[in-house]
Amino acid sequence: MGRKVARVLFCASLCLSLLAFVGCSAESATGGASDNAPSGTPDNASTDVAVASGAEEFDGVFDATVNAGNTQEVVYVNGSWFDMGRQYGLQQKVQLENNWASVMAMIYTEADDAAYNEAMGKILKHYEADEPSVFDFLSGVADGAGISKEDAIVAIMGSSVLNYDLMMHYDPERSKTCMTVSAWGNMTLDGRHLGGANLDAISATPAAMFSDMISYPDDGYAVMASGGMQGNAFMNSEGLIITYAGGPHAAPSEGAEVIDREGTFLDTLFAYWYTATKCATADEAVKMLTETEWIHTGNINISDNNGNAYVVEQKDTAYVVRKAGDHGEEDYLITANHFLDESWMNDSYEAYPDSVPRASTVERILLDNKGSVTPRTIADALGSIRYYDEGKWSEENWDFGGFYQFHSPEGDDLEFKTIFRTIFDATDLEMFVLRGHDEKFRSDVPFGTANYYKLTLGEGMQATNKSAETDARIAVRNAGAELYKSDTEDADALECYNKAAEAVHTGCNYTTMADCAGAKGDKEQAAILYGLATSQFTNAQRYAQASYTTENVIVD
């Protein structure tokens, strides 16, 4: 395998020990057991998080105990592109190793080291010459995670970046995932700009284990990204929302714009985050994204706070841009995994009988709530386990005729699940995130509480963390008030309440360390510690809700 990678040995960037903060215990899973908690509290979090030592060959073996139920919830990155990459590599090392191993398991069946190195060398030279910010970010990831720049490309961007050069083969059924929606103006309550997305994938995919990333680049706009670099939902400080869903293998006819493949070589999910750091409006984002050299096929839903919104239906060689009204929409846009524009030569319903009902379901729910759509409405639409098809509702969301087909918006296949649901209120720069399903017994997230948490994008890490703390304190107080009214004491509820209260205190301790690091000018240490603090506050929000209700009250 030839390539050597340095292993970064640090204590606190992931906090992945299962000894503490796995939430309400396994025995009390029915009472709202917790998920996604950064579990251990490291002894030397404030001093050793960024210390790299030792070197060994990375053989594709990583910490197998990392999963969607114990990964850290939030990470921050800030500073230069290299600084942000390094901080991401430090905090997401195990997840990146996991993603790398998953991709290489495919690549090594079709390409040897020589082909791999040739492809990676070409891509690195392209970035260094044409996109130095991307090159610097990847260089930082390599430095932070202790891997080569070549491996950083694979770990961050996944297999799609190699698809063109190595001609990898994919099962087309597995691209039929995810959903997006945007709404504004006359559709929403008070004309608010809202958006949302389901990220659907195999439930044990490496993507399910990545943390949300909140980035504050020196040169660009702040961005919230659920699922980080492997997520499909992004909102920046200007209120620009970019969400993504996989698309069909449709052939373009006349009217589709042909893409020049000599453009910027970016994987789609990375490209959306990168675009959100660079663009203030939907028009700017469409221009940037349609000049990008595509690897994936899919639908990109782009909207801004000025009422501008578009969907880019794109393949690797062509694209079509559509807007609200092109297909009867009024102040909303929805995408599942089929294309609507007639430029594409495919019958969407015949080709994708599971995709069309998912879009129809979300549309029906929006239309039934026209003028009063809120973040909760978007959450309910994307979380529906019923589906609306050909003018009628069905309670059955499973099609036994196709292993990978699910007709309802919330993914409920044997393997494919909704692993992230993200709701944005861009008017107030709020993001609501649910890991897994909002009915925990339909989700296989270990110890899942099936609750959303809320983050508000502030002007800096300290402000964003403070708002998460405030929301956590409110959630704990509300939970205490509800439990106080109860005539009986429920052990499971009390355990979740205590976990919530404990998470607030732990988060405050991390905050104190982060504030100190920031005051000293150590932006890297501050980013890592604020990530640990905010993760505790998000856990507190979920535990508090789970202690007294099955409803996602924090979305209201």
C-alpha positions in Angstrom: 0.0 0.0 0.0 3.0 2.2 0.1 1.4 5.3 1.5 2.3 6.2 5.1 0.0 8.2 7.3 0.7 9.8 10.7 -1.7 8.9 13.4 -2.8 11.9 15.5 -3.1 10.8 19.1 -5.2 13.2 21.1 -7.6 12.9 23.9 -10.6 15.2 23.5 -11.3 16.1 19.9 -13.9 13.4 19.5 -14.7 12.2 23.1 -15.8 8.9 21.8 -15.5 6.7 24.9 -18.7 4.9 25.7 -18.1 5.0 29.4 -20.1 8.2 30.1 -22.8 10.3 28.5 -24.2 7.6 26.4 -27.4 9.1 27.8 -30.3 7.3 29.3 -29.1 3.7 29.7 -29.9 0.9 27.4 -32.2 -0.6 29.9 -34.3 2.6 29.7 -34.4 2.9 25.9 -38.2 3.0 25.9 -38.0 6.1 28.1 -36.1 8.3 25.7 -32.5 7.0 25.8 -30.0 9.4 24.5 -27.9 9.4 21.4 -25.0 11.2 19.9 -23.4 12.4 23.1 -19.7 13.1 23.3 -19.2 10.6 25.9 -16.0 10.9 28.0 -14.6 14.0 29.7 -10.9 14.0 28.9 -8.4 14.8 31.7 -6.3 17.1 29.5 -8.8 18.4 27.0 -7.5 22.0 27.2 -3.8 21.1 26.6 -3.4 17.9 24.5 -6.2 18.1 21.9 -3.9 19.1 19.1 -0.7 17.1 19.9 0.3 14.7 17.2 2.8 12.0 18.0 4.0 8.7 16.5 3.6 7.4 13.0 2.4 4.2 11.5 1.0 2.9 8.3 -2.8 3.3 8.2 -4.1 -0.1 7.1 -7.8 0.8 7.0 -8.5 -0.2 10.6 -10.4 2.4 12.6 -12.4 2.5 15.9 -15.3 0.3 15.2 -17.2 1.5 18.2 -17.9 4.9 16.7 -21.5 5.1 15.5 -24.4 7.6 15.0 -25.3 7.2 18.7 -22.1 8.2 20.3 -20.4 10.6 17.9 -19.8 14.2 18.9 -22.7 16.3 17.8 -21.1 19.6 16.7 -17.6 20.8 15.7 -16.4 24.3 14.9 -13.7 25.4 12.5 -12.5 29.0 12.0 -9.6 31.0 10.5 -7.8 30.5 7.3 -8.6 27.6 4.9 -5.7 25.6 6.2 -6.6 26.3 9.8 -10.2 25.2 9.2 -9.0 22.0 7.5 -6.6 21.2 10.3 -9.3 21.7 13.0 -11.7 19.5 11.0 -9.1 16.8 10.7 -8.3 16.9 14.4 -11.9 16.7 15.4 -13.2 14.2 12.8 -10.2 11.9 12.6 -12.0 8.6 13.2 -14.9 9.5 10.9 -12.4 10.4 8.2 -10.5 7.1 8.6 -13.9 5.3 8.4 -14.9 7.1 5.2 -11.4 6.5 3.7 -11.6 2.8 4.4 -15.1 2.6 3.0 -14.1 4.2 -0.3 -10.9 2.3 -0.6 -12.7 -1.0 -0.2 -14.3 -0.1 -3.6 -11.3 1.5 -5.2 -8.9 -1.4 -4.6 -11.2 -3.7 -6.4 -10.8 -1.7 -9.6 -7.5 0.3 -9.3 -4.1 -0.2 -8.0 -1.8 2.2 -6.1 -0.3 3.5 -9.3 -3.8 4.5 -10.7 -4.8 5.9 -7.3 -1.7 8.1 -7.0 -1.9 9.3 -10.6 -5.5 10.3 -10.1 -4.9 12.0 -6.8 -1.8 13.8 -8.1 -3.8 15.2 -11.0 -6.5 16.4 -8.7 -4.1 18.0 -6.2 -2.3 19.9 -9.0 -5.7 21.1 -10.3 -6.7 22.4 -6.9 -3.3 24.0 -6.2 -3.4 25.9 -9.5 -7.1 26.8 -9.8 -8.7 26.5 -6.3 -5.9 27.3 -3.8 -8.5 27.7 -0.9 -9.6 24.0 -1.5 -6.0 22.9 -1.7 -5.2 24.7 1.6 -8.2 23.2 3.3 -7.3 19.7 2.2 -3.7 20.3 3.3 -5.0 21.3 6.7 -7.2 18.2 6.9 -4.2 16.0 6.1 -2.1 17.8 8.8 -4.8 17.5 11.5 -5.8 13.9 10.8 -2.3 12.8 10.2 -2.9 11.5 6.7 -1.5 12.4 3.2 -3.1 15.1 1.1 -4.1 12.3 -1.4 -5.9 10.4 1.3 -7.5 13.6 2.5 -9.2 14.0 -0.8 -10.8 10.6 -0.5 -11.6 11.0 3.2 -13.4 14.3 2.6 -14.9 13.9 -0.8 -15.5 10.2 -1.0 -15.6 8.0 -4.0 -17.3 10.4 -6.3 -14.2 12.4 -6.8 -12.6 9.4 -8.4 -15.6 8.3 -10.5 -14.5 10.1 -13.7 -10.8 9.1 -13.7 -11.1 5.6 -12.4 -14.5 4.9 -14.0 -16.0 3.4 -10.9 -19.3 1.5 -11.1 -22.2 2.2 -8.9 -25.6 0.6 -8.3 -28.1 3.2 -9.6 -30.7 2.1 -7.1 -28.5 3.5 -4.3 -28.5 7.0 -5.7 -32.2 7.4 -5.2 -32.0 9.0 -1.8 -32.7 12.2 0.1 -35.3 15.0 -0.2 -35.3 18.8 -0.1 -37.8 21.6 0.3 -37.7 25.4 0.4 -40.6 27.8 1.1 -41.0 31.5 1.5 -43.4 34.4 0.9 -47.1 33.6 0.7 -46.5 30.0 1.6 -45.0 30.5 5.1 -46.2 32.2 8.3 -45.1 35.9 8.2 -43.3 35.2 4.9 -40.4 33.5 6.6 -37.7 31.8 4.5 -37.6 28.1 5.4 -35.8 25.1 4.1 -35.2 21.5 4.9 -33.7 18.2 3.8 -33.7 14.5 4.6 -30.3 12.8 4.2 -31.1 9.2 3.4 -28.4 6.5 3.3 -27.5 3.1 4.6 -27.9 3.6 8.3 -24.4 2.4 9.2 -22.7 4.5 6.5 -19.7 6.6 7.6 -21.8 9.7 6.8 -24.1 8.9 9.7 -21.2 9.3 12.1 -19.9 12.8 11.1 -20.6 15.8 13.3 -22.4 19.0 12.3 -19.9 21.6 11.3 -20.1 25.3 12.0 -17.5 27.2 10.0 -16.2 30.8 10.4 -13.7 31.4 7.6 -11.5 34.5 7.6 -12.4 34.8 3.9 -16.0 34.0 3.4 -19.4 33.7 5.1 -20.1 31.6 8.2 -21.9 28.4 7.4 -23.9 25.8 9.4 -23.7 22.3 7.9 -25.6 19.3 9.4 -23.5 16.2 9.0 -20.5 18.4 8.1 -18.7 17.5 4.9 -20.9 14.4 4.4 -24.2 16.2 4.9 -26.6 17.6 2.4 -27.9 20.8 4.1 -26.1 24.1 4.4 -27.1 27.6 5.5 -24.9 30.7 5.6 -24.9 33.9 7.6 -26.6 35.8 4.7 -29.6 33.4 4.8 -28.6 31.4 1.7 -29.8 27.8 1.9 -28.4 25.0 -0.3 -29.7 21.5 0.0 -29.1 18.4 -2.1 -30.9 15.2 -3.1 -29.8 12.5 -5.4 -31.2 12.4 -9.0 -32.0 10.0 -11.8 -29.9 8.5 -14.5 -31.7 10.6 -17.1 -30.4 11.6 -20.5 -30.7 15.2 -21.5 -32.4 16.3 -24.7 -32.4 19.8 -26.3 -32.6 22.6 -23.8 -30.2 21.2 -21.2 -27.0 23.2 -20.8 -23.8 21.1 -21.5 -21.1 21.4 -18.8 -17.5 22.0 -19.8 -15.7 19.2 -17.9 -12.5 21.4 -17.6 -14.1 23.3 -14.8 -13.5 23.1 -11.0 -13.2 19.5 -9.9 -15.2 19.3 -6.8 -17.3 16.6 -5.1 -20.9 17.8 -4.8 -21.3 17.8 -1.0 -18.0 19.6 -0.5 -18.9 22.0 -3.3 -22.1 23.1 -1.6 -20.4 24.0 1.6 -17.7 25.8 -0.3 -20.3 27.6 -2.4 -22.1 28.7 0.8 -18.9 30.2 2.1 -18.5 32.3 -1.1 -22.0 33.4 -2.1 -24.5 35.7 -0.5 -27.5 35.1 -2.9 -29.2 32.3 -4.7 -28.2 33.9 -8.1 -24.6 33.9 -7.1 -24.8 30.3 -5.9 -26.4 29.1 -9.1 -23.8 30.8 -11.2 -20.9 29.3 -9.1 -22.5 25.8 -9.0 -23.3 25.6 -12.7 -19.7 26.5 -13.5 -18.5 23.5 -11.3 -17.4 20.3 -12.8 -20.0 17.8 -11.5 -19.3 14.3 -10.3 -22.7 13.3 -8.9 -26.2 13.4 -10.5 -28.8 15.2 -8.4 -31.1 18.1 -7.5 -29.8 21.2 -5.8 -32.3 23.4 -4.0 -31.0 26.9 -3.6 -32.9 29.8 -1.9 -32.2 33.1 -0.2 -33.7 35.7 2.1 -34.7 37.9 -0.8 -37.2 35.5 -2.2 -35.0 34.1 -5.0 -35.1 30.3 -5.3 -34.0 27.8 -7.9 -33.5 24.0 -8.4 -30.6 22.9 -10.5 -31.3 19.5 -12.0 -27.8 18.3 -12.9 -25.9 15.3 -14.3 -22.2 15.0 -14.9 -22.5 16.5 -18.3 -25.5 18.8 -18.3 -27.9 20.8 -16.2 -31.2 22.6 -16.2 -32.2 25.4 -13.8 -35.9 25.7 -12.8 -37.7 28.0 -10.5 -41.0 28.2 -8.6 -43.9 28.4 -11.0 -42.3 26.4 -13.8 -44.4 23.4 -12.6 -47.2 25.1 -10.8 -45.4 25.8 -7.5 -46.1 29.1 -5.7 -43.4 30.2 -3.3 -42.0 26.7 -2.7 -39.7 24.2 -4.4 -39.5 20.5 -3.7 -37.1 17.8 -4.9 -37.0 14.1 -4.4 -34.9 12.0 -6.8 -36.5 12.6 -10.2 -36.2 15.5 -12.6 -39.2 17.6 -13.6 -37.9 19.6 -16.6 -39.0 18.2 -19.9 -35.5 18.5 -21.2 -34.7 15.2 -19.6 -35.7 12.1 -21.5 -37.3 10.0 -18.8 -40.8 9.4 -17.5 -40.3 10.3 -13.8 -43.2 8.3 -12.4 -42.5 5.1 -14.4 -38.8 5.3 -13.7 -39.0 6.3 -10.1 -42.4 5.2 -8.6 -41.1 5.7 -5.1 -39.7 9.1 -5.6 -42.7 10.9 -7.1 -45.0 10.0 -4.1 -42.4 11.4 -1.7 -42.4 14.7 -3.4 -46.2 14.7 -3.7 -46.5 14.1 0.0 -44.4 17.1 1.0 -46.3 19.2 -1.6 -49.7 18.2 -0.3 -48.7 19.0 3.3 -47.4 22.4 2.3 -50.5 23.2 0.3 -52.8 22.2 3.1 -51.0 24.7 5.3 -50.5 27.5 2.8 -49.8 30.8 4.5 -49.0 29.2 7.8 -46.1 26.9 7.1 -43.6 26.9 10.0 -40.4 24.9 10.7 -42.7 22.4 12.4 -44.7 22.0 9.2 -41.5 21.3 7.2 -40.4 18.8 9.9 -43.7 17.1 9.8 -43.7 16.9 6.0 -40.2 15.5 5.7 -40.9 13.2 8.6 -44.2 11.8 7.2 -44.4 8.0 7.3 -47.6 8.2 5.2 -47.5 9.0 1.5 -49.8 10.9 -0.9 -50.1 9.5 -4.4 -52.5 10.0 -7.2 -54.9 12.0 -5.1 -55.1 9.8 -2.0 -53.3 9.0 1.2 -51.8 5.7 2.0 -50.7 4.5 5.5 -48.3 1.9 3.9 -44.9 3.3 3.1 -43.2 0.1 2.1 -43.2 -1.3 -1.4 -42.3 -5.0 -1.2 -41.6 -5.0 -4.9 -38.3 -3.1 -4.5 -35.7 -3.6 -1.8 -34.5 0.0 -2.0 -37.9 1.7 -2.5 -39.7 3.7 0.1 -42.6 5.8 -0.8 -42.9 8.1 2.2 -40.6 11.1 2.8 -39.0 9.6 5.9 -36.7 6.8 4.7 -37.8 3.4 6.1 -36.0 0.7 4.1 -34.4 -2.4 5.5 -31.0 -0.7 5.0 -31.7 2.8 3.8 -32.9 5.2 6.5 -33.2 8.9 7.1 -29.9 9.5 9.0 -30.2 13.3 9.3 -33.2 15.6 9.0 -32.4 19.3 8.9 -34.8 22.2 9.1 -33.7 25.8 8.5 -35.4 29.1 9.4 -33.1 31.4 7.5 -34.9 34.5 8.6 -33.6 34.0 12.1 -30.6 31.9 11.0 -31.8 28.8 13.0 -31.0 25.2 12.3 -32.9 22.2 13.8 -31.3 18.8 13.5 -32.6 15.3 14.1 -30.2 12.4 13.8 -32.3 9.4 12.7 -36.1 9.3 12.8 -38.5 11.2 14.9 -40.0 7.9 16.0 -37.2 6.1 17.7 -38.5 2.6 17.1 -38.4 3.1 13.3 -34.8 4.3 13.6 -31.8 2.2 14.4 -29.7 5.0 15.9 -28.4 3.5 19.1 -30.0 5.0 22.2 -31.9 7.5 20.0 -34.1 10.1 21.7 -35.8 11.0 18.5 -35.6 14.7 19.3 -34.4 17.8 17.4 -32.0 20.2 18.8 -31.7 23.9 17.8 -28.7 26.0 16.9 -28.7 29.7 16.0 -25.8 31.0 13.8 -24.2 33.9 15.6 -21.4 36.2 14.6 -18.8 33.9 16.1 -18.3 30.6 17.9 -18.9 32.2 21.3 -22.3 33.6 20.3 -23.5 30.4 18.6 -22.5 28.4 21.7 -24.2 30.9 24.0 -27.5 30.6 22.1 -27.2 26.8 22.4 -26.7 27.1 26.1 -29.7 29.4 26.5 -31.9 27.0 24.5 -30.6 24.1 26.7 -31.4 25.9 29.9 -35.0 26.7 28.7 -35.5 23.1 27.7 -34.3 21.8 31.1 -36.5 24.3 32.9 -39.6 23.4 30.8 -38.9 19.7 31.5 -38.6 20.3 35.2 -41.9 22.2 35.2 -43.7 19.4 33.4 -42.2 16.7 35.6 -43.1 18.6 38.7 -46.8 18.4 37.7 -46.7 14.7 37.4 -48.3 12.7 40.2 -45.9 9.8 39.8 -42.2 9.6 39.4 -40.9 7.8 36.4 -37.4 6.5 36.7 -36.6 6.7 33.0 -37.9 10.3 32.8 -35.9 11.3 35.8 -32.7 9.8 34.3 -33.2 11.7 31.1 -33.8 14.9 33.1 -30.7 14.4 35.1 -28.7 13.7 32.0 -30.0 17.0 30.5 -29.1 19.0 33.7 -25.7 17.4 33.8 -25.1 18.2 30.2 -25.7 21.9 30.8 -23.1 21.9 33.6 -20.6 20.0 31.5 -21.2 22.3 28.6 -20.6 25.4 30.8 -17.3 23.9 32.0 -16.2 23.4 28.4 -17.4 26.9 27.7 -15.2 28.3 30.4 -12.1 26.6 28.9 -13.1 27.7 25.4 -13.5 31.3 26.5 -10.0 31.2 28.2 -8.5 29.7 25.0 -10.1 32.4 22.9 -8.9 35.2 25.3 -5.4 33.9 24.8 -5.8 34.0 21.0 -5.7 30.2 20.5 -8.4 29.9 17.9 -7.8 26.2 17.3 -8.1 25.2 21.0 -11.2 27.5 21.3 -12.9 25.9 18.3 -12.4 22.4 19.7 -13.6 23.3 23.1 -16.6 25.3 21.9 -17.5 22.2 19.8 -17.5 20.1 23.0 -19.5 22.7 24.8 -22.2 23.1 22.1 -22.5 19.3 21.8 -23.3 19.1 25.5 -26.0 21.8 25.1 -27.6 20.1 22.1 -27.7 16.9 24.1 -29.3 18.7 27.0 -32.0 20.0 24.7 -32.8 16.5 23.5 -32.6 14.8 26.9 -34.9 17.4 28.4 -37.5 16.9 25.8 -37.3 13.1 26.0 -37.8 13.3 29.8 -41.4 14.3 29.5 -42.7 14.1 25.9 -42.4 12.3 22.6 -43.1 15.6 20.8 -40.3 17.7 19.2 -41.4 20.8 21.1 -38.2 22.6 20.5 -39.1 23.1 16.8 -42.2 25.2 17.7 
